[in-house]
Amino acid sequence: MIVKQVLELRGVTFEFNRARLDPNALGILDGVARAFPGQPSLRAEIAGHTDSIGGDAANLVLSQKRADAVRDYLISKGASSSQLVARGYGRSKPLISPERSDEDRERNRRVEFNVIAGN
């Protein structure tokens, strides 16, 4: 893994105002989880993001819940808790701005995998 690499976990998206992982997200995360047992020095930030609807405080809480959901799932599949940190960024780092459609908002409701350290 390349340190400071940022990977958008495409397909790991969320319904409006929810932090629950859907079946498609679980399949994608199963693939990501396989990287951890063989690379004990791998460390990553799971970054949660929201769309622009709602207040800043509520979006920070929601994005943290989304990041926590991904982290918890990866740990349940073999990653060590020391390998992952979860952070919510709310709506502060949109991919698409301004959002003009439901599709734009859906793209901004995402999770990113930020490599902090690796082999």
C-alpha positions as CSV (number, residue, x, y, z in Angstrom):
1,M,0.0,0.0,0.0
2,I,1.1,3.5,-0.7
3,V,1.1,5.8,2.3
4,K,-1.1,8.9,1.9
5,Q,-3.1,7.0,-0.8
6,V,-6.8,7.9,-0.7
7,L,-9.3,5.3,-2.1
8,E,-13.0,6.1,-2.4
9,L,-14.8,2.9,-1.5
10,R,-17.2,3.1,-4.4
11,G,-20.4,1.2,-3.8
12,V,-20.1,1.8,-0.1
13,T,-22.7,4.4,0.0
14,F,-25.5,5.3,2.4
15,E,-29.2,6.1,2.2
16,F,-30.2,9.6,3.2
17,N,-29.7,10.1,7.0
18,R,-28.6,6.5,7.6
19,A,-25.4,4.7,8.6
20,R,-26.4,1.2,7.9
21,L,-24.3,-0.9,5.4
22,D,-26.3,-2.4,2.6
23,P,-25.5,-5.9,1.1
24,N,-23.5,-4.3,-1.8
25,A,-21.3,-2.4,0.6
26,L,-20.6,-5.6,2.6
27,G,-19.3,-7.4,-0.5
28,I,-17.0,-4.5,-1.2
29,L,-15.8,-4.3,2.3
30,D,-15.1,-8.1,2.4
31,G,-12.5,-7.5,-0.3
32,V,-11.0,-4.6,1.6
33,A,-10.8,-6.6,4.8
34,R,-8.6,-9.3,3.2
35,A,-5.8,-6.7,3.0
36,F,-5.4,-6.4,6.8
37,P,-4.4,-9.8,8.2
38,G,-1.4,-10.2,5.8
39,Q,-0.2,-6.6,6.4
40,P,0.1,-6.0,10.1
41,S,1.8,-2.6,9.6
42,L,-1.1,-1.3,7.4
43,R,-2.9,1.6,9.1
44,A,-5.8,3.4,7.6
45,E,-8.3,6.1,8.3
46,I,-11.9,5.4,7.4
47,A,-13.3,8.8,6.5
48,G,-17.1,9.3,6.5
49,H,-18.8,12.0,4.5
50,T,-22.3,13.3,4.1
51,D,-24.2,15.4,1.5
52,S,-25.0,19.1,2.0
53,I,-28.5,18.6,3.4
54,G,-28.9,19.3,7.1
55,G,-26.9,21.2,9.7
56,D,-23.2,20.9,10.3
57,A,-23.5,19.3,13.7
58,A,-25.9,16.6,12.6
59,N,-23.8,15.8,9.5
60,L,-20.7,15.5,11.6
61,V,-22.4,13.0,13.9
62,L,-23.9,11.0,10.9
63,S,-20.5,10.9,9.1
64,Q,-18.8,9.6,12.2
65,K,-21.5,6.9,12.5
66,R,-20.8,5.9,8.9
67,A,-17.1,5.7,9.4
68,D,-17.6,3.7,12.6
69,A,-19.9,1.3,10.8
70,V,-17.3,0.6,8.2
71,R,-14.5,0.3,10.8
72,D,-16.6,-2.1,12.9
73,Y,-17.3,-4.3,9.9
74,L,-13.7,-4.5,8.8
75,I,-12.7,-5.4,12.4
76,S,-15.4,-8.1,12.4
77,K,-13.7,-9.5,9.2
78,G,-10.2,-9.7,10.6
79,A,-8.7,-6.2,10.7
80,S,-7.1,-5.3,14.0
81,S,-8.7,-2.4,15.9
82,S,-5.2,-0.8,16.1
83,Q,-5.1,-0.7,12.2
84,L,-8.1,1.5,11.8
85,V,-9.3,4.9,12.9
86,A,-12.7,6.3,12.0
87,R,-13.3,10.0,11.4
88,G,-16.4,11.8,10.3
89,Y,-16.0,14.9,8.1
90,G,-19.6,15.8,7.7
91,R,-20.2,17.8,4.6
92,S,-16.9,19.6,4.7
93,K,-15.2,17.7,1.8
94,P,-17.7,17.2,-1.0
95,L,-16.7,15.5,-4.2
96,I,-19.4,17.5,-6.0
97,S,-20.2,21.1,-5.2
98,P,-22.7,22.5,-5.6
99,E,-25.0,19.5,-5.5
100,R,-27.6,19.8,-8.2
101,S,-29.3,16.4,-8.1
102,D,-30.0,13.4,-5.9
103,E,-27.1,11.7,-7.8
104,D,-24.7,14.4,-6.7
105,R,-25.9,14.1,-3.1
106,E,-25.5,10.3,-3.2
107,R,-21.9,10.7,-4.5
108,N,-21.1,12.9,-1.5
109,R,-22.5,10.4,1.0
110,R,-19.4,8.2,0.9
111,V,-16.6,6.5,2.7
112,E,-12.9,6.9,1.9
113,F,-10.0,4.7,2.9
114,N,-6.9,6.8,3.6
115,V,-3.7,4.8,4.0
116,I,-1.7,6.2,6.9
117,A,1.1,3.6,7.1
118,G,2.0,0.4,5.3
119,N,4.7,-2.0,4.2
